[in-house]
């Protein structure tokens, strides 16, 4: 009987010890989870506080980029009296590439979809300008090139610059 009483005592102490251990574990686990969730919320708040202004600035800069590479604005800004079509084409291509390079780091702060649209608008603009000059004689004026570019833009079903700006507005609304 001595051994059975001994095992019963060991079993009672073991079970009570396990009960105390699990009770403490679940109480402390709840405290640690609450603490972790609060710290995570603080971290997210800090990230939003720091990153949101950068995201908004990126969307602002890329909205300006879209506006600046729009041929209706670009041609007016770059046109000089007496320019040939080839000269203004070169100026337009240089301007678009410089603007793009100036804003390339903004892709870190916007969605991949928005960046792909920005890149696509840039490439489409370059393509329109390059193809417009192919039908002109070498000494054609910048005004003739402008007319061809505007005619190509009017022939499009939807204005790609307006569509890109709409995507930017929608993404800002989601922020």
C-alpha positions as CSV (number, residue, x, y, z in Angstrom):
1,X,0.0,0.0,0.0
2,X,2.9,2.3,0.6
3,X,3.7,2.3,-3.1
4,X,0.2,3.0,-4.2
5,X,-0.2,5.9,-1.8
6,X,3.2,7.2,-3.0
7,X,2.1,7.0,-6.6
8,X,-1.3,8.6,-5.8
9,X,0.5,11.5,-4.0
10,X,2.9,11.9,-7.0
11,X,-0.1,11.8,-9.3
12,X,-2.0,14.4,-7.3
13,X,1.0,16.8,-7.1
14,X,1.8,16.2,-10.8
15,X,-1.7,16.9,-11.9
16,X,-2.0,20.0,-9.7
17,X,1.3,21.2,-10.9
18,X,0.3,20.7,-14.5
19,X,-3.0,22.5,-13.8
20,X,-1.1,25.5,-12.4
21,X,1.4,25.4,-15.3
22,X,-1.4,25.4,-17.9
23,X,-3.4,28.1,-16.1
24,X,-0.3,30.4,-15.9
25,X,0.6,29.6,-19.5
26,X,-2.8,30.6,-20.9
27,X,-3.0,33.7,-18.8
28,X,0.5,34.8,-19.8
29,X,-0.1,33.8,-23.4
30,X,-3.1,36.1,-23.5
31,X,-1.1,39.0,-22.0
32,X,1.8,38.4,-24.5
33,X,-0.6,38.3,-27.4
34,X,-2.3,41.5,-26.4
35,X,1.1,43.2,-26.0
36,X,2.2,41.9,-29.4
37,X,-1.0,43.1,-31.1
38,X,-0.6,46.6,-29.5
39,X,3.0,46.8,-30.6
40,X,2.1,45.7,-34.1
41,X,-0.7,48.3,-34.3
42,X,1.8,51.0,-33.1
43,X,4.3,49.9,-35.8
44,X,1.6,50.0,-38.5
45,X,0.5,53.5,-37.3
46,X,4.1,54.7,-37.6
47,X,4.5,53.2,-41.0
48,X,1.3,54.8,-42.2
49,X,2.3,58.1,-40.7
50,X,5.7,58.0,-42.5
51,X,4.9,56.2,-45.7
52,X,1.5,57.8,-46.6
53,X,3.0,61.3,-47.3
54,X,5.6,59.6,-49.6
55,X,2.9,57.7,-51.4
56,X,0.8,60.8,-51.9
57,X,3.9,62.7,-53.1
58,X,4.6,59.9,-55.6
59,X,1.1,60.0,-57.0
60,X,1.4,63.8,-57.3
61,X,4.7,63.7,-59.1
62,X,3.5,61.0,-61.5
63,X,0.3,62.9,-62.1
64,X,2.5,65.9,-63.1
65,X,4.6,63.5,-65.2
66,X,1.5,62.4,-67.1
67,X,0.5,66.0,-67.7
68,X,4.0,67.0,-68.8
69,X,4.3,64.2,-71.4
70,X,0.8,64.8,-72.8
71,X,1.6,66.0,-76.4
72,X,-0.8,68.9,-76.2
73,X,1.3,70.3,-73.3
74,X,4.6,69.0,-74.5
75,X,4.3,70.5,-78.0
76,X,3.3,73.9,-76.7
77,X,6.1,74.0,-74.1
78,X,8.9,72.8,-76.5
79,X,7.9,74.6,-79.7
80,X,10.3,77.3,-81.0
81,X,9.6,79.3,-84.1
82,X,11.4,77.9,-87.1
83,X,11.9,74.3,-85.7
84,X,11.8,71.4,-88.0
85,X,9.8,68.3,-87.3
86,X,13.0,66.3,-86.6
87,X,14.2,68.9,-84.2
88,X,11.0,69.0,-82.2
89,X,10.8,65.2,-82.3
90,X,14.3,65.0,-80.8
91,X,13.3,67.6,-78.2
92,X,10.1,65.7,-77.3
93,X,11.9,62.3,-77.0
94,X,14.6,63.9,-74.8
95,X,12.1,65.6,-72.6
96,X,10.0,62.5,-72.1
97,X,13.0,60.4,-71.2
98,X,14.4,63.0,-68.8
99,X,11.0,63.3,-67.1
100,X,10.7,59.6,-66.8
101,X,14.2,59.2,-65.4
102,X,13.5,62.0,-62.9
103,X,10.5,60.2,-61.6
104,X,11.6,56.6,-61.8
105,X,12.2,56.2,-58.1
106,X,8.5,56.9,-57.5
107,X,7.6,53.4,-58.5
108,X,8.6,52.3,-55.0
109,X,5.6,54.1,-53.5
110,X,2.8,53.3,-56.0
111,X,1.2,50.0,-57.1
112,X,2.7,47.9,-59.8
113,X,-0.4,48.4,-61.9
114,X,-0.1,52.2,-61.7
115,X,3.6,52.0,-62.6
116,X,2.9,49.8,-65.6
117,X,0.3,52.3,-66.8
118,X,2.8,55.1,-66.4
119,X,5.4,53.2,-68.3
120,X,2.9,52.3,-71.0
121,X,1.8,55.9,-71.4
122,X,5.4,57.0,-71.8
123,X,6.1,54.3,-74.4
124,X,2.9,55.0,-76.3
125,X,3.8,58.7,-76.4
126,X,7.2,58.0,-77.7
127,X,5.7,55.6,-80.3
128,X,3.2,58.2,-81.5
129,X,5.9,60.8,-81.9
130,X,8.3,58.5,-83.7
131,X,5.7,57.2,-86.1
132,X,4.3,60.7,-86.8
133,X,7.6,61.9,-88.2
134,X,8.0,58.9,-90.6
135,X,5.4,60.3,-93.0
136,X,6.9,63.7,-93.2
137,X,9.7,65.0,-95.5
138,X,13.0,65.8,-93.8
139,X,12.4,69.6,-93.9
140,X,8.8,69.5,-92.6
141,X,8.0,72.1,-89.9
142,X,7.2,71.4,-86.3
143,X,3.7,72.6,-86.9
144,X,3.1,69.9,-89.4
145,X,4.3,67.3,-87.0
146,X,2.1,68.7,-84.3
147,X,-0.9,68.4,-86.6
148,X,-0.2,64.7,-87.3
149,X,0.3,64.0,-83.5
150,X,-2.9,65.7,-82.6
151,X,-4.8,63.9,-85.4
152,X,-3.5,60.5,-84.0
153,X,-4.6,61.4,-80.5
154,X,-8.0,62.5,-81.8
155,X,-8.3,59.1,-83.6
156,X,-8.0,57.2,-80.3
157,X,-11.2,56.0,-78.7
158,X,-10.1,57.1,-75.3
159,X,-7.4,59.5,-74.2
160,X,-4.6,57.5,-72.6
161,X,-3.5,60.5,-70.5
162,X,-7.0,60.9,-69.0
163,X,-7.2,57.1,-68.4
164,X,-3.9,57.1,-66.6
165,X,-4.9,60.1,-64.5
166,X,-8.2,58.3,-63.6
167,X,-6.2,55.2,-62.4
168,X,-4.1,57.5,-60.3
169,X,-7.2,59.1,-58.8
170,X,-8.7,55.7,-58.0
171,X,-5.6,54.5,-56.3
172,X,-5.4,57.7,-54.2
173,X,-9.0,57.1,-53.2
174,X,-8.1,53.6,-52.0
175,X,-5.3,55.0,-49.8
